[in-house]
Amino acid sequence: MRKRVVTAVGEEAVSIKGTRNGLVIIFNPDRDIEEIKSNLKLKMESSRGFFRGAKFTLYTSSSGGDHRYVSELEGICREYGLIPSREVSWLPPAWDPDEASGARRKRTTVVPIRQQAAPDGEQALLVARTLRSGHRIFSRLSIVVMGDVNPGAEVISEGSIYVLGNCKGSVHAGAAGNLMAEVGALKLQPVVLRIGSVTADTPTPANTAAPTAARVHRGKIVFSRL
C-alpha cells in the first residue's frame, strides 16, 4: 500500500490553509521569489473561480527573510478575486503527524506578514521598485516606495506615504479619514494628492527640487521641506 507523507508547513514554496474566516496563504521566504510566484499562480489556476470572493492573509514560515515582494503576491491573489483581510488569522497545530514513521514532528512557526513590525518600530509596507502606469498599491499600513511613482500609478494608504524618488502619480494618504497622515517625497509632483478627505487644489509645491512633505493644516494641504 502506498504511504502518504505529510509535508510540514513551510517546506512547500506556497501552501494554502482554509479557516472559518478565510484563507491563510503561507509562503516560504527561503525559496526563490519566482518559484513562489509561479507556485502561487499554479494553485490559483488549478482552483480558478473556487476562491473568488474569499478573504485571505499572507503568512510566512519565517520571521526573517526578504518580504519585499509581498505586494506582488497579494496582487496575484487579487487577480483571482481574493480579498486581503487582516481579520483572517490562523494558529497551526503544534505537531505534524508523520505517517511514514508514526512519529510526530514539530511544525515550523508561521507569522502573518502584515502584522510584522518595521525596523524602526512602525508597521509599514515596503515597495522596493518603481511603480509605472497602471500599477496600484493599497495598504492599511503606511507605505514606503523605494523608487519612483510614475504618471498613471496610484498609491493609497490608510497611513502615510513616503516616496524615495520622484512622485508623479496619484497618492492618497489617510484613506480611512486620517488627517494626521502625510505624504513625503524626494521630488513631489503628483497629479492627484489627497490626505483623508482633503484634496490639494495645487498638488505640486512651488519648489519641486527639494524633498517635500504634504500635511493637512486648517482644512487645507500645505507643503514643507523635509
N, C-alpha and C positions, 0 to 999 in steps of 0.2 A: 504494500500500500504506500502510495506517495505521501511523504510527510510535508506539511506546510510549515515554513519557518516564519515566525512573526518578526517583522523588522522594527527595531526601536525607533522612536520618534527622533528625528534629526539626521538619520542615516540617509534618507532619501533627499534628493535635491529639493523637492516640494512634496508636502503631504497635506491633505485636507481632512479636517475633522468636523463632523456635524454636531451642533449643540442645540439646546432648546431655543436660544435666541438668534442663532445664525451659524455661519461657517467660520472656523478658525483655519487660516491658511499659514502653514509653517514652512519657512524656507531655511535651508542650511547655508550659512554665510561662508562655510569652508569650501563650498562648490563654486565653480566659475559662474559669473553672472549670466553669461549667455546660456549655459546649461540650465540654470534656474529658470530663466525666462522661457526657454524652449519647453522645458518640462511643464511649466505652468500653463502655457498655451495648449500643449497636448492634452492636459487634464481638462481644460475648459472646452476644447473642441470635442473630446470624447463624451462630454456631458452637455453639449450645446443645447441651450433652452431650459435645461433642468434647473440650473442655478439662477436663472434670471429673476431679479427682484429680491434675491436673498441678501441679507446683511452679512458683512464679513469684517474680520480684523486680521491684520498680518502679525504673525509671531515669528520669532527666530529661535533657533536651537542654541544660541549662544548670546550672552550679554555683550560680547565684544564683536569684533569683525567690522566689515565695511557695510554700512547701511545707506550709502548714498543713492542706491538705486531703488529705494522703497517706493518713490513716486511712480517709477516706471512699472513696478509690479502692481501697484494699485491701479494704474492706467490700463493694464491688460485685463484686470478683473472688471473694471468699469465697461470695457469694450464688450464684455459678455453679459452685461446687465446687472452686475453685482453692485451693491451699495455699501461703501465703507461706513462703519459704525463703531464707536468706542463702547457701545453697550454690550458687544459680544465679548465674553470672556470664557476662559477655559482653564481648569486645573486638571492636568493629566494624572492618571493613576501613578502611584509611586513606583510600581513594578510592572515589567513586561513579562508575560509567560513565554518561555522558550520551549515550544512543543517538541523540538528535536531532542532535547536532553531532559526535559521535565523540570528543569531548574527555573528559577526566576532571576531576572537581571534588572538592575536599577535603571529607570528611564532617565534620559537626558532632560535637564531643566529647560523649559521654554519660557520666553518672556515676550510680552506684547511690545512691538516696535514703538507705537505712538505714545507709550507711557514711559519710555526711557528718557532720562534727563540729558539735556545738552551739557557739554563740558563745562560751561560757565554757570550751570545750575538751572537756567530757564529752559523749559522744553521748547524745541523748535524743529521745524522741518528744514533740512539742508538739501538744496537742489544744486548739485555740483556740475552744472552745464549751462550753456546759453539757451534761452527759450526763444524759439523762432515763431514766425507767423503760424497761427493755428494751434499752438501749444496753450494749454490751460491748466493751471495748478491751483488747487484748493486745499486748504488745511484749517483745522480748528486751532492749530498752534501758530506761533509766529513763523515766518518764512524767511530764510536767508538764501539768496540766489548768488552763487559764486560764478557769475558770468553776466552777460547782457540780457535784457528783456527787450526784444526787438518789436517793431510795429506789428500789430496783429496778434501778439501774445498777450495773455491775460493771467494775472496773479491775484488770487483772492484769499484773504486770511482773516480769521476772527481775532487774530492778534496783530502784531506789527509786521512790516515788510522791509527787508533790507536788501539792496541790490549792490553787490560788489563789482559794479561795472556801469554801463550805460542803461538807463531805464527809459525806453521809448515806447513801451506798450501801454496797456491799461492795468492799473493797480487799484485794489480796493482793500484797505486795511480796516480792522474793526468791523468786519462784515455783519456781525451779530448785534451791532449797535454800540460798540465800544469806542467812545470818543476820546479815550486816553491813548489809543493806539497811534502809531506814527509810521511814516514812510521815509526811508533814507536811501540815498544812492550816491555813488561817486559822481555821477552825472545825471541829474534828474530832469528828464524831458518827456514825461508821459503824455500820451494822447488823452487819457482819462485818468483823473486822480480823485479817489473818494476815500474818506475816513468816516466810518459809521454811516450816518445818513447825510453827511455833508459832502457836496461835490465842489471841487475847486472851480471858480469862474475862469481863472487862468492857471492851468495845470503846470506850467513851466515857470520857475523862478527867474528873476531878472538876470542873475549871474549863474550861468549853467556850467562855468568852468570849475567851480569849487564844489566839494562834497556838500550835499544839502539834505536837510530833514524837513518834512512837512508835518505840521500838527494842527489841531483844531484849537482856535482861540476866539472866544466870544462868538461862537457860531460860524466862524469862517476859517478856512485853511490858510495858514501863514507859513512862511518859509524862514529857515535859519541855517547858518553854516554849521557843519559838523566839526 
